[in-house]
């Protein structure tokens, strides 16, 4: 009986764990466009709920030349569809896809 109670409690606990959600966010260079200063050089960042975070799981140069005048993250803010979560002050991306407007 104790095993059943434990399994029931564990099942409820596992189901209540927050899941990653897919959302559309602003994406750009954290230093050039979002004013982040916690690291040097140009790095990909996203704004989630109005707060900017550097991204782990995607790189700024994965989406073309970051300094391109029309599409580069150091010059423009683009929209991205992302999945992941904020952890330790960074956005841990499990998916990152540019949304063309």
N, CA, C and O atoms as a GROMACS GRO file, in nm:
protein
  404
    1UNK      N    1   0.081  -0.119   0.000
    1UNK     CA    2   0.000   0.000   0.000
    1UNK      C    3   0.086   0.126   0.000
    1UNK      O    4   0.055   0.224  -0.067
    2UNK      N    5   0.197   0.123   0.077
    2UNK     CA    6   0.286   0.238   0.080
    2UNK      C    7   0.343   0.266  -0.058
    2UNK      O    8   0.361   0.382  -0.097
    3UNK      N    9   0.371   0.160  -0.132
    3UNK     CA   10   0.425   0.177  -0.267
    3UNK      C   11   0.324   0.246  -0.358
    3UNK      O   12   0.362   0.331  -0.438
    4UNK      N   13   0.197   0.210  -0.346
    4UNK     CA   14   0.094   0.274  -0.427
    4UNK      C   15   0.080   0.422  -0.395
    4UNK      O   16   0.067   0.504  -0.485
    5UNK      N   17   0.082   0.455  -0.268
    5UNK     CA   18   0.072   0.595  -0.226
    5UNK      C   19   0.193   0.672  -0.279
    5UNK      O   20   0.178   0.784  -0.329
    6UNK      N   21   0.311   0.615  -0.268
    6UNK     CA   22   0.432   0.679  -0.318
    6UNK      C   23   0.424   0.700  -0.470
    6UNK      O   24   0.454   0.809  -0.518
    7UNK      N   25   0.383   0.597  -0.543
    7UNK     CA   26   0.372   0.610  -0.689
    7UNK      C   27   0.268   0.714  -0.728
    7UNK      O   28   0.289   0.791  -0.822
    8UNK      N   29   0.157   0.718  -0.657
    8UNK     CA   30   0.053   0.817  -0.685
    8UNK      C   31   0.106   0.959  -0.661
    8UNK      O   32   0.088   1.046  -0.745
    9UNK      N   33   0.172   0.980  -0.547
    9UNK     CA   34   0.229   1.111  -0.514
    9UNK      C   35   0.336   1.150  -0.616
    9UNK      O   36   0.339   1.264  -0.662
   10UNK      N   37   0.424   1.057  -0.652
   10UNK     CA   38   0.529   1.084  -0.750
   10UNK      C   39   0.469   1.119  -0.886
   10UNK      O   40   0.520   1.207  -0.955
   11UNK      N   41   0.364   1.051  -0.925
   11UNK     CA   42   0.297   1.081  -1.053
   11UNK      C   43   0.240   1.221  -1.056
   11UNK      O   44   0.252   1.291  -1.156
   12UNK      N   45   0.176   1.261  -0.947
   12UNK     CA   46   0.121   1.396  -0.940
   12UNK      C   47   0.233   1.500  -0.944
   12UNK      O   48   0.221   1.601  -1.013
   13UNK      N   49   0.340   1.475  -0.872
   13UNK     CA   50   0.454   1.566  -0.871
   13UNK      C   51   0.517   1.579  -1.009
   13UNK      O   52   0.551   1.690  -1.051
   14UNK      N   53   0.532   1.470  -1.081
   14UNK     CA   54   0.591   1.471  -1.215
   14UNK      C   55   0.504   1.548  -1.312
   14UNK      O   56   0.556   1.618  -1.399
   15UNK      N   57   0.374   1.537  -1.300
   15UNK     CA   58   0.282   1.608  -1.390
   15UNK      C   59   0.277   1.757  -1.362
   15UNK      O   60   0.240   1.835  -1.450
   16UNK      N   61   0.312   1.798  -1.241
   16UNK     CA   62   0.304   1.939  -1.206
   16UNK      C   63   0.431   2.016  -1.240
   16UNK      O   64   0.436   2.137  -1.220
   17UNK      N   65   0.535   1.947  -1.290
   17UNK     CA   66   0.659   2.014  -1.326
   17UNK      C   67   0.632   2.107  -1.444
   17UNK      O   68   0.574   2.064  -1.543
   18UNK      N   69   0.674   2.235  -1.436
   18UNK     CA   70   0.649   2.327  -1.546
   18UNK      C   71   0.719   2.280  -1.674
   18UNK      O   72   0.835   2.239  -1.672
   19UNK      N   73   0.646   2.287  -1.783
   19UNK     CA   74   0.700   2.245  -1.911
   19UNK      C   75   0.747   2.367  -1.990
   19UNK      O   76   0.699   2.478  -1.970
   20UNK      N   77   0.841   2.343  -2.078
   20UNK     CA   78   0.886   2.451  -2.165
   20UNK      C   79   0.772   2.488  -2.258
   20UNK      O   80   0.694   2.403  -2.301
   21UNK      N   81   0.763   2.616  -2.287
   21UNK     CA   82   0.660   2.660  -2.380
   21UNK      C   83   0.725   2.721  -2.502
   21UNK      O   84   0.835   2.776  -2.495
   22UNK      N   85   0.657   2.711  -2.614
   22UNK     CA   86   0.702   2.774  -2.737
   22UNK      C   87   0.643   2.914  -2.741
   22UNK      O   88   0.525   2.934  -2.714
   23UNK      N   89   0.728   3.011  -2.775
   23UNK     CA   90   0.683   3.150  -2.778
   23UNK      C   91   0.758   3.229  -2.884
   23UNK      O   92   0.866   3.189  -2.927
   24UNK      N   93   0.701   3.339  -2.926
   24UNK     CA   94   0.765   3.431  -3.019
   24UNK      C   95   0.830   3.541  -2.936
   24UNK      O   96   0.765   3.603  -2.852
   25UNK      N   97   0.960   3.564  -2.960
   25UNK     CA   98   1.036   3.663  -2.882
   25UNK      C   99   1.116   3.751  -2.975
   25UNK      O  100   1.134   3.719  -3.092
   26UNK      N  101   1.166   3.863  -2.922
   26UNK     CA  102   1.264   3.944  -2.993
   26UNK      C  103   1.399   3.877  -2.976
   26UNK      O  104   1.434   3.831  -2.867
   27UNK      N  105   1.477   3.872  -3.085
   27UNK     CA  106   1.611   3.814  -3.081
   27UNK      C  107   1.708   3.910  -3.147
   27UNK      O  108   1.677   3.969  -3.250
   28UNK      N  109   1.824   3.926  -3.088
   28UNK     CA  110   1.924   4.016  -3.143
   28UNK      C  111   2.056   3.995  -3.069
   28UNK      O  112   2.070   3.901  -2.991
   29UNK      N  113   2.151   4.084  -3.095
   29UNK     CA  114   2.278   4.080  -3.023
   29UNK      C  115   2.255   4.139  -2.884
   29UNK      O  116   2.205   4.250  -2.870
   30UNK      N  117   2.293   4.064  -2.784
   30UNK     CA  118   2.274   4.109  -2.646
   30UNK      C  119   2.347   4.238  -2.616
   30UNK      O  120   2.294   4.323  -2.545
   31UNK      N  121   2.469   4.253  -2.668
   31UNK     CA  122   2.549   4.372  -2.640
   31UNK      C  123   2.506   4.490  -2.728
   31UNK      O  124   2.486   4.601  -2.678
   32UNK      N  125   2.491   4.466  -2.859
   32UNK     CA  126   2.466   4.577  -2.953
   32UNK      C  127   2.324   4.633  -2.946
   32UNK      O  128   2.304   4.754  -2.958
   33UNK      N  129   2.225   4.547  -2.926
   33UNK     CA  130   2.086   4.592  -2.934
   33UNK      C  131   2.012   4.588  -2.800
   33UNK      O  132   1.917   4.665  -2.781
   34UNK      N  133   2.052   4.500  -2.708
   34UNK     CA  134   1.979   4.488  -2.583
   34UNK      C  135   2.055   4.546  -2.464
   34UNK      O  136   2.002   4.549  -2.354
   35UNK      N  137   2.178   4.594  -2.484
   35UNK     CA  138   2.253   4.660  -2.379
   35UNK      C  139   2.304   4.570  -2.268
   35UNK      O  140   2.333   4.618  -2.159
   36UNK      N  141   2.314   4.441  -2.292
   36UNK     CA  142   2.368   4.350  -2.191
   36UNK      C  143   2.519   4.368  -2.180
   36UNK      O  144   2.587   4.382  -2.282
   37UNK      N  145   2.571   4.368  -2.060
   37UNK     CA  146   2.713   4.396  -2.039
   37UNK      C  147   2.786   4.286  -1.963
   37UNK      O  148   2.902   4.306  -1.925
   38UNK      N  149   2.724   4.172  -1.940
   38UNK     CA  150   2.785   4.070  -1.856
   38UNK      C  151   2.890   3.985  -1.926
   38UNK      O  152   2.956   3.904  -1.861
   39UNK      N  153   2.906   4.001  -2.056
   39UNK     CA  154   3.013   3.932  -2.127
   39UNK      C  155   3.057   4.016  -2.246
   39UNK      O  156   2.983   4.104  -2.290
   40UNK      N  157   3.176   3.989  -2.296
   40UNK     CA  158   3.233   4.067  -2.407
   40UNK      C  159   3.204   4.001  -2.540
   40UNK      O  160   3.182   3.880  -2.548
   41UNK      N  161   3.203   4.081  -2.646
   41UNK     CA  162   3.179   4.029  -2.780
   41UNK      C  163   3.032   4.020  -2.810
   41UNK      O  164   2.947   4.039  -2.723
   42UNK      N  165   3.003   3.991  -2.935
   42UNK     CA  166   2.864   3.984  -2.980
   42UNK      C  167   2.810   3.843  -2.958
   42UNK      O  168   2.868   3.744  -3.002
   43UNK      N  169   2.697   3.835  -2.887
   43UNK     CA  170   2.635   3.707  -2.856
   43UNK      C  171   2.484   3.718  -2.869
   43UNK      O  172   2.425   3.823  -2.843
   44UNK      N  173   2.423   3.608  -2.910
   44UNK     CA  174   2.279   3.602  -2.929
   44UNK      C  175   2.205   3.616  -2.797
   44UNK      O  176   2.244   3.558  -2.695
   45UNK      N  177   2.098   3.694  -2.800
   45UNK     CA  178   2.014   3.713  -2.682
   45UNK      C  179   1.868   3.721  -2.726
   45UNK      O  180   1.837   3.749  -2.842
   46UNK      N  181   1.780   3.695  -2.632
   46UNK     CA  182   1.636   3.707  -2.656
   46UNK      C  183   1.575   3.788  -2.544
   46UNK      O  184   1.629   3.797  -2.434
   47UNK      N  185   1.459   3.848  -2.573
   47UNK     CA  186   1.382   3.917  -2.470
   47UNK      C  187   1.259   3.832  -2.440
   47UNK      O  188   1.176   3.807  -2.527
   48UNK      N  189   1.251   3.788  -2.315
   48UNK     CA  190   1.138   3.709  -2.267
   48UNK      C  191   1.068   3.791  -2.159
   48UNK      O  192   1.130   3.827  -2.059
   49UNK      N  193   0.942   3.819  -2.180
   49UNK     CA  194   0.865   3.900  -2.085
   49UNK      C  195   0.935   4.032  -2.054
   49UNK      O  196   0.937   4.077  -1.940
   50UNK      N  197   0.994   4.095  -2.157
   50UNK     CA  198   1.056   4.225  -2.143
   50UNK      C  199   1.197   4.225  -2.087
   50UNK      O  200   1.259   4.331  -2.077
   51UNK      N  201   1.250   4.109  -2.051
   51UNK     CA  202   1.385   4.096  -1.994
   51UNK      C  203   1.475   4.026  -2.095
   51UNK      O  204   1.437   3.924  -2.152
   52UNK      N  205   1.596   4.079  -2.116
   52UNK     CA  206   1.691   4.021  -2.211
   52UNK      C  207   1.779   3.917  -2.142
   52UNK      O  208   1.823   3.936  -2.029
   53UNK      N  209   1.805   3.807  -2.214
   53UNK     CA  210   1.889   3.699  -2.164
   53UNK      C  211   1.979   3.649  -2.278
   53UNK      O  212   1.934   3.638  -2.392
   54UNK      N  213   2.104   3.621  -2.247
   54UNK     CA  214   2.188   3.552  -2.343
   54UNK      C  215   2.133   3.412  -2.364
   54UNK      O  216   2.070   3.354  -2.274
   55UNK      N  217   2.159   3.356  -2.484
   55UNK     CA  218   2.103   3.227  -2.522
   55UNK      C  219   2.210   3.119  -2.518
   55UNK      O  220   2.321   3.138  -2.568
   56UNK      N  221   2.177   3.007  -2.458
   56UNK     CA  222   2.255   2.884  -2.470
   56UNK      C  223   2.173   2.790  -2.557
   56UNK      O  224   2.053   2.775  -2.537
   57UNK      N  225   2.238   2.727  -2.654
   57UNK     CA  226   2.168   2.633  -2.741
   57UNK      C  227   2.151   2.685  -2.883
   57UNK      O  228   2.101   2.612  -2.969
   58UNK      N  229   2.192   2.807  -2.909
   58UNK     CA  230   2.192   2.866  -3.044
   58UNK      C  231   2.302   2.971  -3.045
   58UNK      O  232   2.331   3.033  -2.942
   59UNK      N  233   2.364   2.991  -3.160
   59UNK     CA  234   2.476   3.085  -3.171
   59UNK      C  235   2.441   3.197  -3.268
   59UNK      O  236   2.368   3.175  -3.365
   60UNK      N  237   2.492   3.315  -3.243
   60UNK     CA  238   2.460   3.433  -3.324
   60UNK      C  239   2.494   3.413  -3.473
   60UNK      O  240   2.423   3.466  -3.559
   61UNK      N  241   2.599   3.339  -3.502
   61UNK     CA  242   2.640   3.320  -3.642
   61UNK      C  243   2.569   3.203  -3.709
   61UNK      O  244   2.593   3.176  -3.827
   62UNK      N  245   2.481   3.133  -3.638
   62UNK     CA  246   2.403   3.025  -3.699
   62UNK      C  247   2.299   3.080  -3.796
   62UNK      O  248   2.241   3.003  -3.873
   63UNK      N  249   2.274   3.209  -3.794
   63UNK     CA  250   2.165   3.269  -3.870
   63UNK      C  251   2.216   3.375  -3.967
   63UNK      O  252   2.146   3.474  -3.994
   64UNK      N  253   2.335   3.355  -4.019
   64UNK     CA  254   2.395   3.448  -4.114
   64UNK      C  255   2.496   3.540  -4.048
   64UNK      O  256   2.526   3.527  -3.929
   65UNK      N  257   2.545   3.633  -4.127
   65UNK     CA  258   2.645   3.729  -4.080
   65UNK      C  259   2.581   3.822  -3.977
   65UNK      O  260   2.488   3.895  -4.009
   66UNK      N  261   2.630   3.818  -3.855
   66UNK     CA  262   2.569   3.898  -3.748
   66UNK      C  263   2.584   4.048  -3.770
   66UNK      O  264   2.515   4.127  -3.705
   67UNK      N  265   2.673   4.088  -3.862
   67UNK     CA  266   2.692   4.230  -3.889
   67UNK      C  267   2.634   4.276  -4.023
   67UNK      O  268   2.659   4.387  -4.067
   68UNK      N  269   2.555   4.188  -4.087
   68UNK     CA  270   2.486   4.227  -4.211
   68UNK      C  271   2.394   4.344  -4.182
   68UNK      O  272   2.323   4.345  -4.082
   69UNK      N  273   2.396   4.443  -4.270
   69UNK     CA  274   2.322   4.567  -4.248
   69UNK      C  275   2.171   4.546  -4.238
   69UNK      O  276   2.104   4.616  -4.162
   70UNK      N  277   2.116   4.449  -4.313
   70UNK     CA  278   1.971   4.431  -4.318
   70UNK      C  279   1.917   4.320  -4.229
   70UNK      O  280   1.803   4.327  -4.184
   71UNK      N  281   1.998   4.217  -4.204
   71UNK     CA  282   1.947   4.102  -4.130
   71UNK      C  283   2.033   4.062  -4.011
   71UNK      O  284   1.993   3.975  -3.933
   72UNK      N  285   2.149   4.122  -3.996
   72UNK     CA  286   2.240   4.082  -3.888
   72UNK      C  287   2.191   4.122  -3.751
   72UNK      O  288   2.140   4.232  -3.731
   73UNK      N  289   2.207   4.031  -3.656
   73UNK     CA  290   2.159   4.055  -3.520
   73UNK      C  291   2.225   4.176  -3.453
   73UNK      O  292   2.168   4.232  -3.359
   74UNK      N  293   2.342   4.217  -3.498
   74UNK     CA  294   2.406   4.335  -3.439
   74UNK      C  295   2.346   4.465  -3.492
   74UNK      O  296   2.375   4.573  -3.440
   75UNK      N  297   2.262   4.454  -3.596
   75UNK     CA  298   2.202   4.574  -3.655
   75UNK      C  299   2.050   4.577  -3.648
   75UNK      O  300   1.991   4.685  -3.653
   76UNK      N  301   1.987   4.463  -3.634
   76UNK     CA  302   1.840   4.459  -3.630
   76UNK      C  303   1.793   4.363  -3.522
   76UNK      O  304   1.864   4.270  -3.483
   77UNK      N  305   1.673   4.387  -3.474
   77UNK     CA  306   1.606   4.295  -3.384
   77UNK      C  307   1.510   4.214  -3.470
   77UNK      O  308   1.428   4.270  -3.543
   78UNK      N  309   1.520   4.082  -3.459
   78UNK     CA  310   1.436   3.993  -3.538
   78UNK      C  311   1.344   3.915  -3.445
   78UNK      O  312   1.367   3.908  -3.324
   79UNK      N  313   1.241   3.856  -3.502
   79UNK     CA  314   1.149   3.771  -3.426
   79UNK      C  315   1.195   3.627  -3.439
   79UNK      O  316   1.240   3.584  -3.545
   80UNK      N  317   1.184   3.552  -3.330
   80UNK     CA  318   1.220   3.412  -3.330
   80UNK      C  319   1.115   3.332  -3.253
   80UNK      O  320   1.059   3.379  -3.154
   81UNK      N  321   1.090   3.211  -3.300
   81UNK     CA  322   1.006   3.117  -3.228
   81UNK      C  323   1.100   3.028  -3.148
   81UNK      O  324   1.182   2.957  -3.206
   82UNK      N  325   1.087   3.030  -3.018
   82UNK     CA  326   1.180   2.958  -2.933
   82UNK      C  327   1.106   2.869  -2.834
   82UNK      O  328   0.991   2.895  -2.797
   83UNK      N  329   1.175   2.764  -2.794
   83UNK     CA  330   1.132   2.681  -2.681
   83UNK      C  331   1.249   2.676  -2.586
   83UNK      O  332   1.364   2.674  -2.629
   84UNK      N  333   1.220   2.673  -2.460
   84UNK     CA  334   1.326   2.667  -2.360
   84UNK      C  335   1.280   2.730  -2.231
   84UNK      O  336   1.161   2.752  -2.210
   85UNK      N  337   1.378   2.758  -2.145
   85UNK     CA  338   1.344   2.818  -2.018
   85UNK      C  339   1.460   2.903  -1.969
   85UNK      O  340   1.575   2.881  -2.006
   86UNK      N  341   1.427   2.998  -1.885
   86UNK     CA  342   1.528   3.082  -1.821
   86UNK      C  343   1.582   3.005  -1.701
   86UNK      O  344   1.507   2.960  -1.615
   87UNK      N  345   1.714   2.992  -1.699
   87UNK     CA  346   1.780   2.919  -1.590
   87UNK      C  347   1.914   2.984  -1.563
   87UNK      O  348   1.993   3.004  -1.655
   88UNK      N  349   1.941   3.017  -1.438
   88UNK     CA  350   2.067   3.080  -1.398
   88UNK      C  351   2.096   3.208  -1.477
   88UNK      O  352   2.211   3.235  -1.511
   89UNK      N  353   1.992   3.287  -1.505
   89UNK     CA  354   2.009   3.415  -1.572
   89UNK      C  355   2.036   3.406  -1.721
   89UNK      O  356   2.076   3.505  -1.782
   90UNK      N  357   2.014   3.287  -1.781
   90UNK     CA  358   2.035   3.267  -1.924
   90UNK      C  359   1.914   3.194  -1.980
   90UNK      O  360   1.844   3.123  -1.907
   91UNK      N  361   1.889   3.210  -2.110
   91UNK     CA  362   1.781   3.137  -2.175
   91UNK      C  363   1.839   3.009  -2.233
   91UNK      O  364   1.922   3.015  -2.323
   92UNK      N  365   1.795   2.896  -2.183
   92UNK     CA  366   1.840   2.765  -2.229
   92UNK      C  367   1.744   2.720  -2.338
   92UNK      O  368   1.635   2.670  -2.309
   93UNK      N  369   1.785   2.736  -2.465
   93UNK     CA  370   1.699   2.707  -2.578
   93UNK      C  371   1.705   2.560  -2.617
   93UNK      O  372   1.813   2.502  -2.629
   94UNK      N  373   1.589   2.501  -2.635
   94UNK     CA  374   1.582   2.366  -2.692
   94UNK      C  375   1.545   2.374  -2.839
   94UNK      O  376   1.568   2.279  -2.914
   95UNK      N  377   1.488   2.485  -2.881
   95UNK     CA  378   1.466   2.511  -3.024
   95UNK      C  379   1.472   2.663  -3.045
   95UNK      O  380   1.435   2.740  -2.957
   96UNK      N  381   1.518   2.702  -3.164
   96UNK     CA  382   1.533   2.844  -3.198
   96UNK      C  383   1.516   2.856  -3.348
   96UNK      O  384   1.598   2.803  -3.424
   97UNK      N  385   1.411   2.925  -3.391
   97UNK     CA  386   1.381   2.937  -3.534
   97UNK      C  387   1.344   3.082  -3.565
   97UNK      O  388   1.256   3.140  -3.500
   98UNK      N  389   1.411   3.140  -3.663
   98UNK     CA  390   1.379   3.277  -3.705
   98UNK      C  391   1.242   3.278  -3.772
   98UNK      O  392   1.211   3.192  -3.855
   99UNK      N  393   1.160   3.377  -3.736
   99UNK     CA  394   1.029   3.394  -3.797
   99UNK      C  395   1.043   3.508  -3.897
   99UNK      O  396   1.065   3.623  -3.858
  100UNK      N  397   1.030   3.477  -4.023
  100UNK     CA  398   1.040   3.581  -4.127
  100UNK      C  399   0.911   3.661  -4.130
  100UNK      O  400   0.801   3.604  -4.128
  101UNK      N  401   0.924   3.790  -4.134
  101UNK     CA  402   0.806   3.878  -4.135
  101UNK      C  403   0.775   3.926  -4.273
  101UNK      O  404   0.679   4.000  -4.292
   0.00000   0.00000   0.00000
